[in-house]
Amino acid sequence: MEPSILPDTTPALRRRAPLPEFCPVPDDCPVQVTLDVLAGRWKPLTLWHLRGGTLRFNELRRLMPDVTQRMLTATLRELERDGLVRREIFAEVPPRVEYTTTPRGESLRPILDAMAEWGAAQRR
């Protein structure tokens, strides 16, 4: 059997590894804060599609055909609650609702771009 070139990452070794200086307390770790905001299958994809501008609910559904209406609604509500997406309701019949990223949501663009680059490299 060929020896592994990857470092041993058993749970016991991970627990003993020192935390980076910017992450002195595990509950206050910046990476954890980021993951808390982006956690979930549909949040990163929703933000990815909104990076191009304003979209309506059904436009988002067409871009993500595997998401259910209920899940997309919940995802958009969470993103709005976290200040990453703005929801605008127009007083029309039928009502028109549009979603766009906020400046805070746009600040995640470099992270999403890096995820896209990494994902593209993994497909090769």
C-alpha positions as YAML, in Angstrom:
chain: A
units: angstrom
residues:
- id: 1
  name: MET
  ca: [0.00, 0.00, 0.00]
- id: 2
  name: GLU
  ca: [1.29, 3.46, -0.94]
- id: 3
  name: PRO
  ca: [1.89, 5.80, 2.00]
- id: 4
  name: SER
  ca: [-0.45, 8.74, 2.21]
- id: 5
  name: ILE
  ca: [0.98, 12.12, 1.29]
- id: 6
  name: LEU
  ca: [-1.74, 13.87, 3.26]
- id: 7
  name: PRO
  ca: [-1.17, 14.77, 6.91]
- id: 8
  name: ASP
  ca: [-2.89, 12.61, 9.47]
- id: 9
  name: THR
  ca: [-6.14, 14.37, 10.30]
- id: 10
  name: THR
  ca: [-7.64, 12.00, 12.83]
- id: 11
  name: PRO
  ca: [-10.07, 13.63, 15.26]
- id: 12
  name: ALA
  ca: [-7.58, 13.29, 18.13]
- id: 13
  name: LEU
  ca: [-4.91, 15.19, 16.20]
- id: 14
  name: ARG
  ca: [-7.36, 17.89, 15.13]
- id: 15
  name: ARG
  ca: [-8.37, 18.50, 18.74]
- id: 16
  name: ARG
  ca: [-4.75, 19.00, 19.75]
- id: 17
  name: ALA
  ca: [-3.93, 21.38, 16.91]
- id: 18
  name: PRO
  ca: [-3.53, 24.96, 18.14]
- id: 19
  name: LEU
  ca: [-6.12, 27.43, 16.97]
- id: 20
  name: PRO
  ca: [-4.94, 30.21, 14.68]
- id: 21
  name: GLU
  ca: [-4.33, 33.54, 16.37]
- id: 22
  name: PHE
  ca: [-7.46, 35.06, 14.82]
- id: 23
  name: CYS
  ca: [-9.57, 32.21, 16.23]
- id: 24
  name: PRO
  ca: [-8.74, 32.10, 19.96]
- id: 25
  name: VAL
  ca: [-12.17, 30.85, 21.04]
- id: 26
  name: PRO
  ca: [-13.84, 28.14, 18.93]
- id: 27
  name: ASP
  ca: [-17.31, 29.69, 19.34]
- id: 28
  name: ASP
  ca: [-15.98, 33.03, 18.07]
- id: 29
  name: CYS
  ca: [-14.07, 31.63, 15.10]
- id: 30
  name: PRO
  ca: [-14.46, 33.77, 11.94]
- id: 31
  name: VAL
  ca: [-14.72, 30.64, 9.81]
- id: 32
  name: GLN
  ca: [-17.60, 29.42, 11.97]
- id: 33
  name: VAL
  ca: [-19.34, 32.79, 11.65]
- id: 34
  name: THR
  ca: [-19.04, 32.52, 7.86]
- id: 35
  name: LEU
  ca: [-20.31, 28.95, 7.85]
- id: 36
  name: ASP
  ca: [-23.26, 29.93, 10.04]
- id: 37
  name: VAL
  ca: [-24.28, 32.50, 7.41]
- id: 38
  name: LEU
  ca: [-23.68, 30.23, 4.40]
- id: 39
  name: ALA
  ca: [-24.83, 26.95, 5.94]
- id: 40
  name: GLY
  ca: [-27.27, 25.01, 3.86]
- id: 41
  name: ARG
  ca: [-27.39, 23.64, 0.38]
- id: 42
  name: TRP
  ca: [-29.28, 26.48, -1.22]
- id: 43
  name: LYS
  ca: [-27.90, 29.65, 0.38]
- id: 44
  name: PRO
  ca: [-24.62, 29.77, -1.57]
- id: 45
  name: LEU
  ca: [-26.41, 28.92, -4.83]
- id: 46
  name: THR
  ca: [-29.07, 31.56, -4.24]
- id: 47
  name: LEU
  ca: [-26.42, 34.20, -3.57]
- id: 48
  name: TRP
  ca: [-24.46, 32.98, -6.61]
- id: 49
  name: HIS
  ca: [-27.43, 33.54, -8.90]
- id: 50
  name: LEU
  ca: [-28.30, 36.90, -7.34]
- id: 51
  name: ARG
  ca: [-24.76, 38.19, -7.95]
- id: 52
  name: GLY
  ca: [-25.86, 39.10, -11.47]
- id: 53
  name: GLY
  ca: [-28.61, 41.42, -10.31]
- id: 54
  name: THR
  ca: [-32.23, 41.43, -9.27]
- id: 55
  name: LEU
  ca: [-34.31, 38.29, -9.77]
- id: 56
  name: ARG
  ca: [-37.89, 37.30, -9.08]
- id: 57
  name: PHE
  ca: [-38.82, 34.17, -7.14]
- id: 58
  name: ASN
  ca: [-39.72, 32.06, -10.18]
- id: 59
  name: GLU
  ca: [-36.55, 33.14, -11.99]
- id: 60
  name: LEU
  ca: [-34.55, 31.76, -9.07]
- id: 61
  name: ARG
  ca: [-36.61, 28.56, -9.15]
- id: 62
  name: ARG
  ca: [-35.81, 28.07, -12.84]
- id: 63
  name: LEU
  ca: [-32.10, 28.55, -12.14]
- id: 64
  name: MET
  ca: [-32.24, 25.94, -9.36]
- id: 65
  name: PRO
  ca: [-34.70, 23.31, -10.59]
- id: 66
  name: ASP
  ca: [-34.00, 20.88, -7.72]
- id: 67
  name: VAL
  ca: [-35.07, 23.30, -4.97]
- id: 68
  name: THR
  ca: [-38.65, 23.09, -3.76]
- id: 69
  name: GLN
  ca: [-40.80, 26.19, -3.46]
- id: 70
  name: ARG
  ca: [-40.92, 25.74, 0.31]
- id: 71
  name: MET
  ca: [-37.13, 25.41, 0.63]
- id: 72
  name: LEU
  ca: [-36.43, 28.41, -1.60]
- id: 73
  name: THR
  ca: [-38.89, 30.49, 0.40]
- id: 74
  name: ALA
  ca: [-37.18, 29.47, 3.66]
- id: 75
  name: THR
  ca: [-33.72, 30.13, 2.18]
- id: 76
  name: LEU
  ca: [-34.68, 33.60, 0.97]
- id: 77
  name: ARG
  ca: [-36.22, 34.44, 4.36]
- id: 78
  name: GLU
  ca: [-33.03, 33.38, 6.15]
- id: 79
  name: LEU
  ca: [-30.85, 35.38, 3.75]
- id: 80
  name: GLU
  ca: [-33.11, 38.39, 4.26]
- id: 81
  name: ARG
  ca: [-33.01, 37.93, 8.05]
- id: 82
  name: ASP
  ca: [-29.20, 37.80, 7.93]
- id: 83
  name: GLY
  ca: [-29.08, 41.02, 5.91]
- id: 84
  name: LEU
  ca: [-27.65, 39.37, 2.78]
- id: 85
  name: VAL
  ca: [-30.68, 39.75, 0.51]
- id: 86
  name: ARG
  ca: [-33.24, 42.52, 0.13]
- id: 87
  name: ARG
  ca: [-36.83, 41.68, -0.73]
- id: 88
  name: GLU
  ca: [-38.88, 44.32, -2.51]
- id: 89
  name: ILE
  ca: [-42.63, 43.95, -2.89]
- id: 90
  name: PHE
  ca: [-44.38, 45.98, -5.58]
- id: 91
  name: ALA
  ca: [-48.02, 47.01, -5.09]
- id: 92
  name: GLU
  ca: [-49.33, 45.40, -8.25]
- id: 93
  name: VAL
  ca: [-51.89, 42.77, -9.08]
- id: 94
  name: PRO
  ca: [-50.61, 40.12, -8.96]
- id: 95
  name: PRO
  ca: [-47.95, 41.24, -6.48]
- id: 96
  name: ARG
  ca: [-44.42, 41.33, -7.84]
- id: 97
  name: VAL
  ca: [-41.55, 40.46, -5.49]
- id: 98
  name: GLU
  ca: [-37.90, 40.95, -6.41]
- id: 99
  name: TYR
  ca: [-34.74, 39.86, -4.61]
- id: 100
  name: THR
  ca: [-31.34, 41.47, -4.75]
- id: 101
  name: THR
  ca: [-28.17, 41.20, -2.71]
- id: 102
  name: THR
  ca: [-27.38, 43.85, -0.14]
- id: 103
  name: PRO
  ca: [-23.88, 45.31, 0.25]
- id: 104
  name: ARG
  ca: [-23.33, 42.72, 2.99]
- id: 105
  name: GLY
  ca: [-24.40, 39.98, 0.60]
- id: 106
  name: GLU
  ca: [-22.13, 41.38, -2.12]
- id: 107
  name: SER
  ca: [-19.23, 41.20, 0.32]
- id: 108
  name: LEU
  ca: [-19.48, 37.40, 0.00]
- id: 109
  name: ARG
  ca: [-18.77, 37.55, -3.74]
- id: 110
  name: PRO
  ca: [-15.03, 36.75, -3.39]
- id: 111
  name: ILE
  ca: [-15.90, 33.69, -1.29]
- id: 112
  name: LEU
  ca: [-18.46, 32.49, -3.85]
- id: 113
  name: ASP
  ca: [-16.00, 33.15, -6.69]
- id: 114
  name: ALA
  ca: [-13.35, 31.10, -4.87]
- id: 115
  name: MET
  ca: [-15.87, 28.28, -4.36]
- id: 116
  name: ALA
  ca: [-16.71, 28.36, -8.07]
- id: 117
  name: GLU
  ca: [-13.04, 28.23, -9.04]
- id: 118
  name: TRP
  ca: [-12.38, 25.35, -6.69]
- id: 119
  name: GLY
  ca: [-15.45, 23.45, -7.93]
- id: 120
  name: ALA
  ca: [-14.42, 23.96, -11.56]
- id: 121
  name: ALA
  ca: [-10.93, 22.63, -10.80]
- id: 122
  name: GLN
  ca: [-12.41, 19.53, -9.14]
- id: 123
  name: ARG
  ca: [-14.42, 18.65, -12.26]
- id: 124
  name: ARG
  ca: [-11.27, 18.34, -14.38]
...
